[in-house]
């Protein structure tokens, strides 16, 4: 994590959120479709690992890194 990295905390309202939708919800993607494209382009890391599954189930306590932004997932 760099000092100029944006940090976002996202509280889940259910058990999980699909990765492409999460990118939209936190403002990194304009739509779920753009979120899918970002994943396909290799721009998204989940818990430090490159994630290629567009609809990966993201759960509490996971960390998403994308385009200089780190998203911490918490229980809602």
C-alpha positions, 0 to 999 in steps of 0.5 A: 500500500502506498501513501497516496492510495485511496482507501475505501471500506465497503460494508456488505448487506448480505453474505457476499457481493459479486466482484463486478458489482462491487467495482460499480458500488464503490465507484471504480466502474461506471457499470457492472459491465465495465467492472467485468471488463476491468477484471478481464483486463487484469486490473483487479486483485483480491487478497493480493492475487490477480482475480480473473473471475468476473463474478467472484463472490467477495466476502467480509474480511477480503481486500480488493486492489484496483487502479490505486484503490484498496477496498476493505470488505466488512460485515454490514 
